[in-house]
Amino acid sequence: MLIDYAYPCMMAEKAMKDVHRCMLGRSYEEALEKAQDCVAHVEAVMFAITHMRDEHARKAQAGV
């Protein structure tokens, strides 16, 4: 199974840019929402990295 890490990385980057834009405009509530979006995307990235690491270790252990 392929788990994409690139898309959530790009979405996290976009969310952080949105946070910055909101902060410059003093839209603090919107900035908090965008920051929460970023956290969710980073969690997806961390899941993908963990999955890829574990798959690599399983294949190495199996000699594949």
N, C-alpha and C positions, 0 to 999 in steps of 0.2 A: 504494500500500500504506500502510495506517495503522499506525503504531507507537505504542503507548501509552506515555506518559511518566508519567501520573498514578498508575497502580497501583504501579509500582516506587517512586515518590516516597513514597506512603503506606506501603508496606511498609518502606522504609528508615527512615521516621519511627518506625514501630512497633518495628523492630529496635533503634533507639537508645533508645527508652523501655525496652525489655527489658534493654539493657545497663545502664542506670541502675538498674533494679530489682535486677539481679544484683549490681551493685557495692555497693548498699546492704546486700544480704544477704551480702556477701563470698563470692559464688559466682563466683570469678574465671575458672574454666575455662568455665563457661556464658556468662559475660560475653564472653569471647574468641570463643566460637562465635557469639553474637548479633552481635558486631562484624563478624565475617566475613560474616554474612548481610547486614548493612548495606552492606558494601563491594560485594557482588554486586549488590544492588539499585541502588546508586549507579552502578555500571558500566552497568546496563541503562538508567538515566536518561540517562547521558552518550551512549550509543549512540542513543537516541531523539532527543535534542537535536541531535546531529550529523546524523542522517538528515533531520530536519525542516529544519535550516539549509541542507543541501545541496539538498534538494528545492525549497526556496524560491528559492535562487540559480539552479537550473536553469530554473525557471518564469520568473523575472525575465529571465534571459538569452534565453529563447525568446519573451519578450514575451507570456506568458500571464497 
